[in-house]
């Protein structure tokens, strides 16, 4: 089967299903069809700023800034609007928000079973997501970032949880073929076992060595604070019943130790996590003196591909004036945590990005090149049942990204009861064939 055709077919089917669901469950009820919306594409994580000039260029220069709203995936986002207290947009006023590039969140519904999704960090089709800017017409106020200003009164935490993530998108794995264990090129229309963006093939008898940087490792001589290694991999051979792989770690290739030997069937996904597997833990001594951890995957049967490798480890709170850093604050039972962060970026912003639609601005003080902040835990971030539990702060220089574009978008209010069916297509498919100048229109007629 031609894979390009399959991709288009599945995408169209998904869109059709998605729209039928929206009719039945009103999943687009965030849209007010009387309001005007502007689409902001995002391809990079960061703090974005929409200036007064930007707003004037799209006809929003005279609105009450308190009424401005921002939506992402149907959920209103908390934003910061400078100068909104006087109910007008003046020189120097702006809208500021934190945004993330597209990932695999929405891809899970494309799979026959959502748990089959191979790579949650990498989107099947695009790295671009969309935020929608609008303003209310009925006087309702837009959602704003809460500002936190707690006094610094207690002993600071000695570490935070740092995440190093390597996501693979070298090749596209078409996944499980049918009949199983055959060499036939027959696939399901829905996404299946082993399908998605992954690494190049690691064949039987081959090893792959991955070097992971580990900076400013906190070593408390406490066995309760250990790094966590997570690897997601899939089988990669059509006519092989089983794949096997040895996972080894160490500070260099001459000092590797076996963590686990894994076996799985066909194209099945394996999620290896040192906290959930019955396996030796990843240890602080696995990291060498220059801050490197070696992970070796040795395929002993079949073939495998890697979706991602993630190491979460305790790190000293020294930013070394890096451009932007996420701080993983250990859960504190909804109490207040105190941080003393050395070498922060100059004129930093501090944001709580644990809950992306309810981001909070955190005030801080600077003393002797140390950023001091008191952080109340309102949300708990469960990364994985086997991962450390923490809230996430973003400490970043006081620099912002500008939107790639701000484009008007027209949402069509489709009354489902007025139509027998809906066709969603693409201009490239609306071609002439036989006696029809447009085969899609001909089918609709």
SESE-990827 format. One record per atom (N, C-alpha, C): residue in one letter; x, y, z. Coordinates in steps of 0.1 Angstrom, whole numbers, plus 5000, padded with zeros to 4 digits. Last residue first. Layout:
# residues N
AXYZ...
# end
This chain:
# residues 445
X477851634946X476651664938X475851534936X480051504957X479151584966X477751604959X481251414935X480851314945X479751384954X481951654923X481051564916X480451454926X483751754941X482551824939X481551734932X485751564936X485251574950X483851644949X486451594910X485851464914X485251474928X486151824887X486451824901X485751694907X485451774861X486451864863X486951864878X484651454849X484451544860X485551644861X485051244832X484251354827X484051464837X488151164845X487051124836X486351244830X488951414867X489151274864X487951234856X490551694882X489751644871X490051494869X490751744918X491251734904X490251674894X491051794947X489951844938X490451854924X493251744961X492451624957X491351664948X494351984967X495151894958X494351774954X492552104985X492552144971X493352054962X490951845005X492151935003X492151984988X488051795025X489051755015X490151855015X485151675040X486351755042X487451705033X481751675037X483051625031X484151725034X479051565055X480051675054X481251605048X475451515051X476851465054X477751585051X473051645053X473051495054X474451445057X472251935073X472951865063X472951715065X471052045095X470652105082X471352035070X472051955118X470751905114X470351955100X474452095121X474551955117X473151905112X475252405112X474152335119X474052195113X478252555114X477552455107X476552385115X479752845113X478852775122X477952685114X483152875105X481752865099X480952785109X485453115114X484852985118X483452985112X488053265098X486553265098X486053125102X490753455109X490253325106X488753325108X493553665103X492153645107X491653505102X496853605118X495953605106X494453585110X499853695125X498553705131X497553715120X502953515127X501953585119X500753595128X504953465145X505253445131X504253525123X505253685173X504453585166X504953585151X508453705190X507353775182X506553665174X509553635222X509353595208X508253675202X511553815246X510253755241X510353725227X513453845276X513353855261X512153775257X514553825302X513453915299X513453945284X515453475304X515753615303X514453695299X513653255327X514053285313X514453435313X512452985342X513253095345X513953135332X509552815349X510452855338X511152985342X508752545371X509052685369X509852705356X506652285377X507652335368X507652485367X506352035403X505852155396X506952215388X506551675404X507051805406X506251915399X507451345410X506351435409X506851575413X509351125389X509251215401X508051305399X507550845374X508450965374X508351035387X505550655372X506850615377X507850735378X503350775362X503250705375X504550665381X504351085349X504250945347X504150885361X504051345357X504651315344X504351175340X501851525373X502151385372X502751355358X502151815390X502351755377X502751615377X499851985409X500851885409X500951825395X499352335418X499152215410X500252115411X500252505438X498852495435X498452375427X502652565459X502252455450X500752455449X504352875459X503252795465X502852695455X507652975463X506752915453X505652835460X509853235465X508953155473X507753105464X513153295455X511753285451X511053195461X516053465445X515253405457X513853405454X518853435427X517453465426X516753385437X521953575433X521153465436X519653515435X523753785433X523653705421X522953575424X523153915458X524453855455X524353745444X519753875453X520753915463X522053835460X516553955441X517953915437X518853965448X513253815444X514253915447X515653855443X510153775426X511353725432X512253845436X506853655415X507853765418X509053705426X505653475389X506153455402X507153575404X502653425372X503853505372X504353505387X501253115360X501353215370X502653295369X498952965338X500253005341X500253115351X496852785330X496752865342X498152905347X497252615309X496252715307X496052805319X499352455319X499652555308X498552655305X500652415349X499352395342X499352505331X503352475352X502952345355X501552315348X504752715349X504152655337X503652515339X505353005365X504852865368X504152815356X508053205356X506653165354X506453025359X510053485358X509853355364X508353325363X512553655339X511153625341X511053495348X515453845348X514753725345X513253735346X517854015346X516454065344X515453945340X520053765335X519853905339X518453945336X519653425348X519853525337X519553665341X521353335379X520253345370X520453435358X523353235398X523653275384X522453265375X521353015419X522553095416X522653125401X518453035437X518952995424X520253085421X516752915461X517853005460X518652965448X513352865469X514452845460X515452955461X510852705488X511752825487X512952785479X507452615486X508852575485X509652705483X504552575505X505452665498X506852615498X502252295499X502852395507X503752495499X501252085485X500552205483X501052315493X503251885489X501951875496X501252005496X505451935473X505551975487X504151975494X507451795447X506151815453X506251845468X510351965435X509651855441X508351885448X510352155406X510352165420X509652045426X512252195379X511352095384X511352095399X512652455358X513052415371X511952315376X513952525327X512852475334X513252415347X515652805314X515752685321X514352645328X517552995291X516152965296X516252825302X520253065290X519253145283X517853115289X522353055320X521752995307X520553075302X523753115342X523353225333X522853175319X523952895358X525152935350X524853035339X522052815375X521752815361X522852855352X521852595401X522852695395X522652695380X520852395420X520152515415X521152625411X521752065410X522052185418X521352305412X519351815402X520351905397X520552025407X518351485398X518451595407X519651685403X516851395366X517851375376X517851495385X515651205340X515251305350X516151285362X516051125307X516651115320X516251225329X514750965279X514551075289X515251035302X514450895245X515150865258X515050985267X512050775220X512750875228X513450815240X511950565201X511150685200X511750795208X514050345183X513850425196X512950545192X513650015171X513850155168X513450235181X515049685164X514349785172X514549925167X514749335156X515249475153X514449575161X515849015165X514949105157X515549235154X518049025193X517148945184X516149045177X519649195206X520149055205X519248965197X520749515206X519649435201X520249295199X521549725231X522149615223X521049525219X522050045239X520949955236X521649845226X523550235265X523750145253X522550055252X524250545276X523150445276X523450365263X526350735296X526250655284X525150555286X526451055308X525850925310X525850855297X528651315319X528051235308X527551105313X530251495334X528851515333X528251445321X532851435339X532651545330X531151565327X532851215355X533251335361X533051455352X529851025347X531251045348X531551185353X527250845362X527650965355X529050995357X526750635378X526750605364X527150725356X526450725404X527850685400X527850645385X523750755407X524550875405X525950845400X521950505388X522750555400X523550675397X518950355381X520050435376X520650505388X518350035398X518050175395X519250245388X517749715384X518549805392X518249945388X514249625382X515549635376X516449725385X511249595373X512049525383X513449525378X510149925363X510649785360X511349735372X509650175374X508550085373X508949935369X511950315374X511150315386X510050215386X513050305349X513850235360X513050235373X511150205322X511350305332X511950245344X510250145289X511150105300X511450225309X507750045271X508150165279X508950115290X507549915239X508049895252X508350025259X505149825214X505849935221X506349885235X505349565189X504849625202X505749725207X505749435166X506049575166X505549645179X506649125180X506349195167X506749345168X506949145216X506549075203X506349175192X509949165237X508549195233X508249145220X512249175263X511749105252X510249145249X515149305278X513749325275X513449235263X517249325305X517049255292X515549245289X518749595323X517549505320X517749445306X521249695330X520049735337X518949635335X524549615332X523249575326X522149625336X527049865329X526449755336X525049735331X530249975317X528749965315X528249845323X532850085313X532250065326X530750065325X533750145288X534450035296X533850005309X532250355280X532050225274X532750115281X531250535310X531950525297X531750385292X529350525330X530050645328X530950655316X526350345320X527650365327X528250495324X524050085311X524350225314X525750225321X522049885288X523249905297X523450055299X519649665279X519849805282X520949815292X519249435252X519849465265X520049615267X516349305236X517349415237X517849425251X514449135212X515149135225X516249245225X511349065195X512649135196X513149135210X509648815177X510048875189X511248955187X508948725151X507948705161X508348785174X509448885120X510148835133X509048835144X508849015097X508748865097X509348805110X509349295101X508049235097X507849085100X510849475127X510949365117X509649305114X510849635149X511049695136X511249595125X509449735181X509949635172X510049695158X510250035199X509349945192X510049845184X510750225230X511250165217X510150075212X511550465253X510350405246X510950355233X512950495285X513150465271X511950405265X514050675313X512850615306X513250605291X515550685344X515750665330X514550605324X516150905370X515150805364X515450805349X518350935399X517950965385X516950865380X517150955433X517950885422X517450935408X516850975464X516851075453X517751025442X517050785482X515650815478X515650925467X519650755489X519150655479X517650695475X521851005492X520550965496X519950875486X524051165486X524251035493X522950985499X523351375470X523151395484X523551265493X524351535444X524651405450X524551415465X523251685415X523251695429X523351555435X525151785387X524351675393X524451695409X525751965365X525452015379X524651905387X524351785338X525051895343X524751925358X524751535316X524151555330X524951665336X523951435283X524651535292X523951545306X524251115271X523351215276X524051305286X524950925243X525551005253X524551115258X524250605233X523650735234X524350815246X524950355211X525450425222X524950565222X523650055199X523550205198X523950265211X524649755183X524449835195X524349985191X523549455166X524049595166X523749655180X522449205167X523849215168X524449355168X519749305147X520249205155X521849205155X519649675143X519449535139X520049435149X518049955146X519149885153X518849735151X517150205123X517050065127X518250025135X516650545135X517050445125X517050305131X513850635156X515250635151X515450545139X510550765145X511450695154X512950705149X507150825141X508550875139X509450825150X505050535136X505350675140X506750705137X503950225148X503850325137X504050465143X503750015167X505050055161X505050155150X500349935160X501549905167X502849945160X498750195140X498850065147X500150055155X496150405127X497550395131X497650275141X493850275104X494150345116X495650315120X494050105082X493950245079X494150325092X496649845085X495349905089X495250055085X498449715057X498349785069X496949825072X500649505039X499149535042X499049595056X502849375026X502749525028X501249565029X504249075040X503249145032X503149295036X505848905053X506449015047X505549095038X504448805085X504648785071X505448905066X503748845111X504848755109X505148725094X500348905103X501448925113X502448805110X499348975069X499248895082X500448915090X500249305080X499349195080X499449105068X502449515101X501849465088X501049345090X502949775123X502549635121X501949615108X505050045109X504349965120X503949825115X506350235095X504950205091X504250105100X508350475108X508050335109X506650315105X510350715094X508950685098X508850535097X513350845110X512650765100X511250745104X514151035130X515051005118X514250945106X513351135153X512451145142X513151125129X513551115189X514051065176X512951085165X514551315215X513451265207X513951235193X515851325246X516251305233X515151245225X515951525275X515051455266X515751445252X516451575308X517151575295X516451475286X515351765335X514951665325X515851685312X515851805370X516151845356X515851735346X514451895399X514551785390X514751845376X516752065423X515452055416X515551935406X518052125456X518052075443X516752085436X517652215482X519052205477X519152165462X515352475490X515552345485X516952335480X515952705518X515652675504X515952525501X514052775547X515252715541X515052675527X511953075546X512352945551X513652895544X510853305536X510953295550X511553165555X509853535514X510853435515X511253415529X506353595507X507653635513X508553515514X505053585474X505153525487X506453575494X503353665450X504353745457X504353695471X502053595418X502453535431X503553615437X499353665397X500653705402X500953665416X497753475372X497853515386X499253555389X496953585340X497953515348X497853565362X493453585330X494753655332X495653565341X490853575307X491553505317X493053565318X488753875301X489553755297X490353695308X485453955312X486853975312X487653845308X482654045293X483253935301X484753955300X481454215275X481954275287X482654175296X480654105252X479554115262X480154165275X482554045234X481654155231X480654185241X486053965238X484653945241X483854065237X488453885213X488053965224X486553955226X491253665204X489953725202X489653825213X493553435191X493353565198X492053625194X494653115193X493653205187X493353315196X497352915182X496652985193X495753085187X498452615168X497752735166X497152785179X501552445160X500252445166X499652585164X503852265141X503252395143X501852375149X505052035133X505552085145X504852225149X502951775119X503451915119X503951955132X502451495119X502251575107X502951705107X502851365143X502951285131X503051375119X504951515168X503651515161X503851435147X506451395196X506651435182X505451415174X506051295221X506751425220X506851475206X504951045220X504051155225X504751295224X505150795199X505950915203X505151025207X503250585196X504650555198X505450675204X500150475208X500950585203X502450565206X498650285220X499650235210X500550345204X496750395235X497950355242X499050305232X494550425218X495350545221X496750505227X494150205192X493950215206X494950325210X494550295166X493450205169X493050195184X495250655166X495650515167X494450425170X494350905168X494450845155X494750705155X494550995194X493250955189X493250895175X497151075196X496750945203X495450895198X497651325186X497851215177X497251085183X497551525204X496351495197X496451375188X500251515214X499151505223X497851465215X502751535203X501951425199X500651415206X503051895197X503651765201X502651655197X503852225187X503052115186X503751985191X505252455212X505152405198X504252275198X503652665236X504552545233X504252505218X503752985252X503252885242X504252775240X502753245273X503653135271X503053025262X502153595265X501753455269X502853355266X501053925265X502153835267X501653695271X500354225249X499854095254X500953995254X501054565257X501254445250X500454335256X501954925256X501054815261X501354685252X503355115243X504055035253X503254925259X500655325239X501955305235X502655225247X497555155249X498355275247X499855235243X494355055250X495655015245X496455145241X492355085280X492655125266X494055075263X491755055306X490755005297X491055055282X493755085325X493055205321X492055185310X494754835328X493954885339X493255015335X496454735309X495054715307X494254785317X499254725309X498654855307X497154845305X499854405296X500454525302X499554645299X498454115302X498254225294X498754355301X499053765302X499353895308X499154005298X496753485303X497753575296X497953695305X495553155303X495853275311X496953355304X493453045276X494753045283X494853175292X490652835271X491252965273X492452965281X490752565248X490852605262X491352745263X490952475222X489652495228X489652535242X493652485216X492952355216X491652365224X493752795231X494552685225X493852555227X493053145231X492553005232X493652915225X492753445248X493553365240X493153215242X491153775249X491153625252X492153555243X490454095261X491254015252X491253865258X489254275277X488354175271X489054085262X491054465285X490554365295X489754255290X491354635264X492354525265X491854415276X488854735243X489254735258X490154615260X490054835210X489254755220X489654775234X491554955191X490655035199X489854965209X493154775178X493854875185X492954965193X492554555162X492254545176X492754665184X493354535135X492054605138X491654595153X495754445129X494654355126X493354415131X497454645137X497554605123X496454505120X497054675164X496454775155X496454725141X498454455174X497054455175X496354565166X501054545167X500554415161X499054415162X501254775183X501354785168X500754655161X501254655208X500154745204X500054755189X502454315204X502554455207X501254535203X502654015219X501854075208X501854225212X505153785227X504553915230X503853975217X505753475243X505453555231X504853685235X508053255255X507253365259X507053455247X508152905242X508753035247X507653135251X508752675216X508352695230X508952835234X507752715183X508852715192X508252745206X505752755165X506652645162X507752635172X502452875161X503652865170X504452745167X500253115146X500952985146X502252985155X497353255155X498853275158X499553145157X494453385142X495253265144X496753305145X491753565155X493053575148X493953455152X488253625154X489453545158X490653565149X485453795165X486453785155X487653715161X482153675175X483453735177X484453715166X479953525169X479853675168X481153745169X480553275176X480553305161X480353455159X482753165199X481553255198X481553315184X483952855207X483952955197X482653035198X483752665226X484552775230X484552885219X482452455215X481652555222X482452665227X483252235200X483752365196X482952485203X481952015209X483352035214X483952165209X479351925210X479652065210X481052095215X478751655205X479151695219X479451835220X477951635179X477151565189X477551615203X479651795164X478251815163X477551755175X482151675171X481851815175X480351855174X481951435159X481951435174X481551575178X482151505133X480851445137X480751445152X484751605133X483651695131X482251635135X486151365137X486251475147X485151575145X485551225114X485151175127X485151285138X486851395096X485451365095X484851315108X489451375105X488751505105X487251485104X489951105101X490051155114X489251295115X489851085073X488851015082X488851065096X491951245066X490651285062X489651215071X494051095077X493851235082X492451275078X493850855063X493650855077X493350995082X494450955037X493150885040X492850885055X497051045039X495951145036X494651085040X498350815046X498450925055X497251015052X497950655024X497350615037X497350725046X499350785004X497950775003X497250745016X501950735015X501450875013X499950875012X502150455012X502050515025X501450655025X500550224992X501350354992X501050425005X500849885000X500050005000X500950125000
# end
